[in-house]
């Protein structure tokens, strides 16, 4: 179904479409899935038992721990790849024999085999991020790459980006979803675009040269790098008057950071620039976007079904917060069902009040445990601390130019006291004593722990962050020795 029509269907018709997709997926795809064949067998389920979205609750949840490779089982991710065989096809596709006969008669003997290879055979791989677990590969078939392009085109439509726009993509060259979604989306939408590879590959000055000389209207980047590069543009008095949209992904964008970006753009000539964000996770294989700075992320109900569940795993009504659970409805390659993302959010009921689309919308206030899984809950000085809370405090502060958190042991003693240090480059013209006191108070109020805050020169801090040398800046580092 065309996106223009799909995005304005009634809730009743969307549910009917999703149940049709779900039934087809379970009966015709899951038999090829090694992991879910075992799950259904252990649960005493038949593939014919799943007919409605409510029936989906019969299937156990899945988590990253079940997918990620381990030292003992490095090939575990292969169990999540659809692997059709002729025997499995014959067992589960009643019309397979007729299809093969017709294909051979009217095309050629290998026509059906080629079709199956196009649909199912992995040809592209991306990886999850993370430092504490082995990277997890997720595969795409040729059909999936078409879906990735379609998802990108839908993003551009929601963003109101057209082929008259020119884009600079400053996402780093890495085998992660963010870069490829931006690449495929820009190409599918027909934009003239430059894929720079980010600061490490092309360098900030050359990226800014391109942004200005190409008169680009769309700038795509990770939030931290967007701030750094646009800050450089302001310092260098670059002309940013053509920029109408900054699109970011990979991290949350607190309101304070949006406002800082907007002021920098307007200072260099941009008129009413939009600062929008995307939401994605590798297991979802596609990204979703806002239509407005105050809107949520517009989902694609023909591609996926999203549930929100409470701590006991029970679904909650639209509008209530809980954990985001994802089910693929129309993907091939690597595929997950009832995947617990470990992110919390809510579905916003009703049509979008900004664009009128009726597709399900995820509230943009998503608590992303997956942004820093190895740091999101850690003990500092005996207190369990959620370090993700630092992002909106520090990135959103109008007095903070750049920052980095370091967690270490006093004297590098594994059994010594924890030291929680925040290096800060304050905005020019601010009084350091007031900045330090304000940050300590706000951090203590939200996290119940008081950090040591050290003033640092911006250039030195940028080097520590690896803004021009790393694929992604190092915001939080834990150098405590293992004891």
Buried (B, 14 or more C-beta within 10 A) or exposed (E): EEBEEBBBBEBEBBBEBBBEBBBEBBBBBBBBBEBBBEBBEEEEBEBEEBBEBEBBBEBBBBBBEBBBBEEEEEEBBBBBBBBBEEEBBEEBBEEBEEBBEEBEEEEEEEBBEEBBBBBBBBBBEBBBBBEEBBBBBBBBBBBBBBBBBBBBBBBBBBBEBEEEBBBBBBBBBBEBBBBBBBBBBBBBBBBEBBBBBBBBBBBBBEBBEBBBEBEBBBBBBBBBBBBBBBBBBBEEEBBBBBBBBBBBBBBBBBEBBBEBBBBBBBEBEBEEBBBBBBBBBBBBBBBBBBBBBEBBBBBBBBBBBBBBBEEEBEBBEBEEBBBBBBBBBBBBBBBBBBBBBBBBBBBBEEBBEBBEBBBBBBBBEBBBBBBBBEBBEBEBEEEEBBBBBBBBBBBBBEBBBBBBBBBBBEEEEEEBEBBBBBBBBBBEEBEEEEBBEBBBEBBEEBBEBEBEBEEBEBEEBBEBBBBBEEBBBBBBBBEBEEE
